[in-house]
Amino acid sequence: LNFPADAFWSPGWDRAKRDGAREAALARLAGKKDLSAVLALGTWAGQDLVNDEHSTPVLVFQTTDPVAAGIVNSAQDSGRPHIFAHCDPQRYRRQVALFHEFIPFKRLGVAYEDSPAGRAYASLEDIEAVAREQGFAIERCHTLTNVPNLEDAVASYETCHKDLAGRVDAVYLTHSRALTGETAHRLLAPFQERRIPTFAMGGAELVKKGALLSMAQSDFKALGRFFAETLGRCLNGASPGSLNQVFEDDPAIALNMQTAKNVGF
């Protein structure tokens, strides 16, 4: 199995470079047609390569919500024979519902970039659905996420978190390249100071850094095997659009005990 060095494209979170990366990739897929499959990692990659301009198998992994992002028609149907996208359609609804079960908040803070990709990263439709079902309000703050300068994104989240801390009683920390283990101390500080409970969408790393809760994958082997077997089937002639896209991981609850004491949980 060979990964050609000249078959790698990335805009580096720079919108100005996105069209160029997309055009270069599609030119290779539609013209040379020498690739057996392409791994599209992330929402931008899936949106840019999932189309009818080529017929090369594309496997989309690591997207928050490929249906909401318009990458596939549904979790059961990609809509194209050469397209596959991993889906866990209830994952983030489960998270928000669990958070509300533990912490019966009335106002949930959510910071996200107000763009199609930003709303998909935040799985905003799922948050809104649970809010309607369980009767809490969503307090929103708009940030920067898809920008080339990481510090710009971090600064925008810091501003939003300070704003949200004054008007919410819980916060759902959505996916963002700005919120990492390295920036967590800075970005979680406004909530810790006001003893506001937080749930990290992205997993246990942020819980280790001070978030109250998350649903953490106990073992990545099962997910890795699902990805590998999907790729293997495609390389052996299966149509990507005919394969099962749904894989629900077996999560465990991650809880920061010190934060739990601080917020009175």
C-alpha positions in Angstrom: 0.0 0.0 0.0 1.6 3.2 -1.2 0.9 6.8 -0.2 2.3 9.0 -3.0 3.9 12.2 -1.7 2.4 14.2 -4.5 -1.1 13.0 -3.7 -1.4 15.1 -0.5 -3.3 18.4 -0.4 -4.1 20.7 2.5 -5.0 24.4 2.6 -3.7 24.7 6.2 -6.9 26.2 7.5 -6.4 29.1 5.1 -9.6 29.9 3.1 -7.5 31.7 0.5 -5.7 28.4 -0.3 -8.7 26.1 -0.1 -9.9 26.5 -3.7 -6.3 25.9 -5.0 -6.0 22.7 -3.0 -9.4 21.5 -4.1 -8.7 22.2 -7.8 -5.4 20.4 -7.6 -6.9 17.4 -6.0 -9.8 17.1 -8.4 -7.5 17.6 -11.4 -5.5 14.6 -10.2 -8.6 12.5 -9.5 -10.4 13.3 -12.8 -7.3 13.5 -15.0 -4.5 11.0 -14.1 -6.9 8.6 -12.4 -4.0 6.7 -10.8 -5.2 6.6 -7.2 -7.1 3.6 -5.9 -8.7 5.6 -3.1 -8.5 8.9 -1.3 -8.8 9.6 2.5 -10.5 12.9 3.0 -9.8 13.9 6.6 -12.1 16.5 8.1 -15.1 18.5 7.0 -13.4 20.8 4.4 -11.8 17.8 2.7 -15.1 15.9 2.6 -17.0 18.9 1.2 -14.3 19.6 -1.5 -13.9 16.0 -2.8 -17.4 14.6 -2.5 -18.9 15.4 -5.9 -19.5 14.0 -9.4 -16.4 15.6 -11.0 -14.5 12.3 -10.6 -15.2 8.7 -9.8 -12.2 7.8 -7.5 -13.3 6.2 -4.2 -13.3 8.8 -1.4 -13.4 7.8 2.2 -14.3 10.7 4.6 -13.2 10.3 8.1 -12.9 12.6 11.2 -15.9 14.9 10.5 -18.2 16.0 13.3 -21.4 15.6 11.3 -21.0 14.7 7.6 -24.8 14.8 7.0 -25.2 18.4 8.4 -22.1 19.4 6.5 -23.7 18.3 3.2 -21.1 15.6 2.5 -23.5 12.7 2.4 -27.3 12.4 2.0 -27.8 10.5 5.3 -26.0 8.1 7.6 -27.5 5.2 5.6 -26.9 6.6 2.1 -23.9 8.6 0.9 -25.8 9.5 -2.3 -22.9 8.6 -4.6 -21.4 5.1 -5.5 -17.8 6.3 -5.0 -18.3 8.1 -1.6 -18.2 6.8 2.0 -18.3 8.9 5.1 -18.1 7.6 8.7 -21.3 8.5 10.6 -22.3 8.3 14.2 -25.7 10.1 13.9 -26.6 10.2 17.6 -23.2 10.8 19.2 -23.6 14.5 20.0 -27.2 14.2 20.9 -26.2 11.6 23.5 -23.5 13.9 24.9 -25.8 16.9 25.3 -28.6 14.8 26.7 -26.3 13.2 29.2 -24.8 16.6 30.3 -28.4 17.9 30.9 -29.2 14.7 32.9 -26.2 15.3 35.1 -26.5 19.1 35.3 -30.1 20.3 34.9 -29.1 23.7 33.4 -31.4 26.3 32.0 -29.0 28.2 29.8 -26.3 26.3 27.8 -23.4 28.3 26.4 -22.1 27.3 23.0 -19.2 29.1 21.1 -18.8 28.3 17.4 -17.9 29.9 14.1 -21.1 31.1 12.4 -20.3 29.4 9.0 -21.6 26.2 7.4 -18.4 24.4 8.5 -18.4 26.0 11.9 -22.0 25.0 12.6 -21.2 21.5 11.4 -18.1 21.3 13.7 -20.3 22.3 16.6 -23.1 19.8 15.6 -25.4 22.7 16.2 -28.5 21.0 14.8 -28.1 18.2 17.5 -27.7 20.7 20.3 -30.8 22.6 19.1 -32.8 19.3 18.9 -32.0 18.3 22.5 -32.7 21.9 23.7 -36.2 21.6 22.2 -36.8 18.2 23.7 -35.5 19.0 27.1 -36.5 22.7 27.4 -33.3 24.6 27.9 -32.1 27.8 26.1 -28.9 28.0 24.0 -26.7 31.1 24.6 -24.5 31.6 21.6 -21.3 33.4 20.9 -19.6 33.5 17.5 -15.9 32.8 17.1 -13.2 32.3 14.5 -12.1 28.7 13.7 -11.1 28.2 10.1 -8.4 30.8 10.0 -4.7 30.3 9.2 -3.5 32.2 12.3 -4.2 29.9 15.3 -3.8 32.8 17.8 -6.6 34.7 16.1 -8.9 31.7 16.7 -7.7 31.3 20.3 -8.2 35.0 21.1 -11.8 34.9 19.6 -12.6 31.9 21.9 -11.2 33.6 24.9 -13.4 36.7 24.2 -16.5 34.5 23.7 -15.8 32.4 26.9 -15.5 35.6 29.0 -18.8 36.8 27.5 -20.6 33.4 28.0 -19.4 33.1 31.6 -21.6 36.0 32.6 -24.8 34.6 31.1 -24.9 30.8 31.3 -25.1 28.1 33.9 -23.3 25.4 31.8 -21.2 25.3 28.7 -20.8 22.7 25.9 -17.2 23.0 24.5 -17.5 22.2 20.8 -14.8 21.0 18.4 -12.3 23.7 17.5 -8.6 23.8 16.6 -8.4 26.7 19.1 -9.4 24.6 22.1 -6.6 22.1 22.8 -4.7 20.8 25.8 -2.2 23.6 25.3 -4.8 26.4 25.3 -7.2 24.8 27.8 -5.9 26.6 30.9 -6.5 30.0 29.2 -9.8 29.2 27.6 -11.4 27.4 30.5 -10.4 30.0 33.1 -13.6 32.2 32.8 -15.8 29.2 33.5 -13.6 27.9 36.4 -13.6 31.3 38.0 -17.4 31.3 38.1 -17.7 27.6 38.9 -19.6 26.9 35.6 -19.7 23.2 34.6 -18.4 22.3 31.2 -18.8 19.3 28.9 -16.0 18.7 26.3 -17.3 17.5 22.9 -13.9 16.3 21.8 -13.0 13.8 24.6 -10.9 13.2 27.7 -7.9 15.4 26.9 -9.8 18.6 27.9 -11.2 16.9 31.0 -7.7 16.2 32.1 -7.1 20.0 31.6 -10.1 21.1 33.7 -13.4 20.5 31.8 -15.9 18.7 34.0 -17.2 16.0 31.7 -16.8 14.2 28.4 -17.6 11.0 26.8 -14.2 9.5 26.0 -13.4 6.6 23.8 -12.1 3.8 26.0 -10.3 2.2 23.0 -9.5 3.5 19.6 -8.7 0.0 18.2 -12.3 -0.8 17.3 -12.7 2.5 15.3 -9.3 2.0 13.7 -10.3 -1.5 12.6 -13.6 -0.1 11.2 -11.6 2.4 9.1 -9.0 -0.1 8.0 -11.6 -2.7 7.0 -13.6 -0.1 5.0 -10.5 0.9 3.1 -9.6 -2.8 2.6 -13.0 -3.5 1.1 -12.7 -0.6 -1.3 -9.2 -1.6 -2.4 -10.6 -5.1 -3.1 -13.3 -3.8 -5.4 -16.3 -2.9 -3.2 -18.2 0.3 -4.1 -17.8 2.8 -1.2 -21.4 3.8 -1.5 -22.6 0.3 -0.8 -20.8 0.0 2.6 -22.2 0.6 6.0 -21.2 4.1 7.1 -22.5 3.9 10.7 -20.1 3.0 13.5 -20.9 3.9 17.1 -18.0 3.9 19.5 -18.2 2.4 22.9 -17.6 5.4 25.1 -16.8 5.8 28.8 -17.5 8.9 30.9 -14.5 11.0 31.7 -14.9 13.1 34.9 -12.4 15.6 36.4 -12.9 15.1 40.2 -11.1 18.3 41.2 -13.4 20.3 38.8 -16.4 18.4 40.2 -15.5 19.6 43.7 -14.9 23.2 42.5 -18.3 23.5 40.8 -20.2 21.6 43.5 -21.1 18.6 41.4 
